[in-house]
Amino acid sequence: MTIAEFVKERRKKQHWTQKDLAFYGGVGLRFIRELEQGKTTLRMDKVNQILDMFGAVLTPGPNRRLTGRMVAAVREHLDEAIARSFLSDGFVDRLRKLVAHTLSVLALDRPGK
């Protein structure tokens, strides 16, 4: 769940409009709109100000998103491993499909997807 989804969901549970949240949180309506739309360049202090309304705070955590570099590295290592192996063509095809599917599923967690 993104911060935008979290804020919007919690706001709606309180039956607040965006205008209500802006007023109660001490920020502008535009800030709330941008936050809920997932704008990536917001002030962290203001984001925390709003998150605090729902008992939450921004904290560092593990990056579970798959980057383009990670995908390329996995494919490169897979190709090298296959080239050095004596696997059957059928097994190699199934392995490639499994890796492609896994990478596409993991990529769904990337921002903007």
C-alpha positions in Angstrom: 0.0 0.0 0.0 1.3 3.4 -0.9 1.3 6.4 1.3 -1.3 8.0 -1.0 -3.6 4.9 -0.7 -3.1 4.8 3.1 -4.0 8.4 3.6 -7.0 8.3 1.3 -8.3 5.1 2.9 -7.9 6.4 6.4 -9.5 9.7 5.5 -12.5 8.0 4.1 -12.8 5.8 7.2 -13.1 9.0 9.2 -15.8 10.2 6.7 -13.6 13.3 6.0 -13.4 15.2 2.8 -10.0 16.3 1.5 -10.9 19.8 2.7 -11.6 18.4 6.2 -8.2 16.6 6.4 -6.4 19.7 5.2 -8.0 21.7 7.9 -7.5 19.2 10.7 -4.0 18.5 9.6 -2.9 22.1 9.3 -2.0 21.9 5.6 -3.4 23.2 2.4 -6.0 21.5 0.3 -3.6 21.3 -2.6 -1.1 19.4 -0.5 -3.7 16.8 0.4 -4.8 16.4 -3.3 -1.1 16.0 -4.4 -0.4 13.6 -1.6 -3.4 11.4 -2.4 -2.5 11.5 -6.1 0.9 10.1 -5.3 3.1 13.1 -6.0 6.7 12.0 -5.3 8.1 15.4 -4.4 6.3 16.4 -1.2 7.8 17.8 2.0 8.4 15.0 4.4 7.5 17.1 7.4 4.1 17.8 6.0 3.6 14.2 5.0 4.4 13.2 8.6 2.1 15.9 9.9 -0.8 14.2 8.0 0.3 10.6 8.8 0.4 11.6 12.5 -3.4 12.2 12.2 -3.7 8.5 11.7 -1.1 7.3 14.2 1.6 6.7 11.5 5.0 8.1 10.5 7.4 7.8 7.6 10.2 5.4 8.5 13.1 3.9 6.6 12.5 0.3 5.5 13.7 -2.3 3.0 13.3 -1.5 -0.7 11.1 -4.3 -2.1 10.8 -2.7 -5.5 12.4 -4.3 -8.4 14.5 -1.9 -10.5 15.4 -2.1 -14.2 19.0 -2.9 -13.2 17.9 -5.8 -11.1 15.8 -7.2 -13.9 18.7 -6.9 -16.3 21.1 -8.6 -13.8 18.8 -11.5 -13.2 18.3 -12.1 -16.9 22.1 -11.8 -17.5 22.9 -14.3 -14.7 20.2 -16.7 -16.0 21.6 -16.6 -19.5 25.1 -17.3 -18.2 23.9 -20.2 -16.0 22.0 -21.7 -18.9 25.0 -21.3 -21.3 27.2 -23.2 -18.8 24.6 -26.0 -18.1 23.5 -29.2 -19.7 19.8 -28.6 -19.2 17.3 -29.8 -21.8 15.8 -27.2 -24.1 12.3 -27.9 -22.6 13.6 -27.3 -19.1 15.4 -24.1 -20.2 12.2 -22.8 -21.8 10.1 -23.5 -18.7 12.8 -21.9 -16.5 12.9 -18.7 -18.7 9.1 -18.5 -18.6 9.1 -18.9 -14.8 11.7 -16.2 -14.4 9.9 -13.8 -16.8 6.7 -14.3 -14.9 8.3 -13.8 -11.5 10.0 -10.6 -12.7 6.8 -9.2 -14.1 5.0 -9.9 -10.8 7.7 -8.3 -8.8 7.7 -5.3 -11.1 4.1 -4.6 -10.3 5.3 -3.2 -7.0 7.3 -0.5 -8.8 6.0 3.0 -8.5 3.9 4.2 -11.4 2.7 0.7 -12.1 
